[in-house]
Amino acid sequence: MLNTAYAMGQMGGAGGQSAQGGGLGAFIPIILMFVIFYFLLIRPQQKKAKDHQTMISNLKKGDRVITSGGIYGQIISLDESTANIEIADKVRVKLARSNIAGLTAEARPASNKK
């Protein structure tokens, strides 16, 4: 019975030393998770924000846009930080450029279809 207890004690001591030597191995899963988060979450979000900023800086008078609130309209005038949009006949709204969600395609009349 003593031999069994002694053998278990020796094995426990050797296991303790190997756990201390693998310090870098413990960080590999954390580093791998950060890389996965970067490529799946952070990078696409940065690319989308950059594309949106480029679209906002390239706006011009007459563009048809949709706001972040879902309102469609046509740009009447632009300022550095604001845009005046006509959403109906003689109905104009002034909003921040950052609230423009995107450009819309021009609606083509039905008579042009062949």
Number of C-alpha atoms within 10 A of each C-alpha: 5 6 8 8 9 10 10 10 11 10 10 10 10 10 10 10 10 10 11 9 9 10 10 8 10 10 10 11 10 11 11 11 10 13 13 12 12 13 11 11 11 13 12 12 13 11 11 11 12 12 12 16 13 11 14 18 13 8 18 13 13 13 16 21 22 19 18 12 9 10 12 18 22 20 20 18 14 17 9 8 11 15 23 19 26 19 18 11 6 7 9 15 14 14 15 14 19 16 14 22 17 17 17 13 9 9 7 8 7 7 6 6 6 4
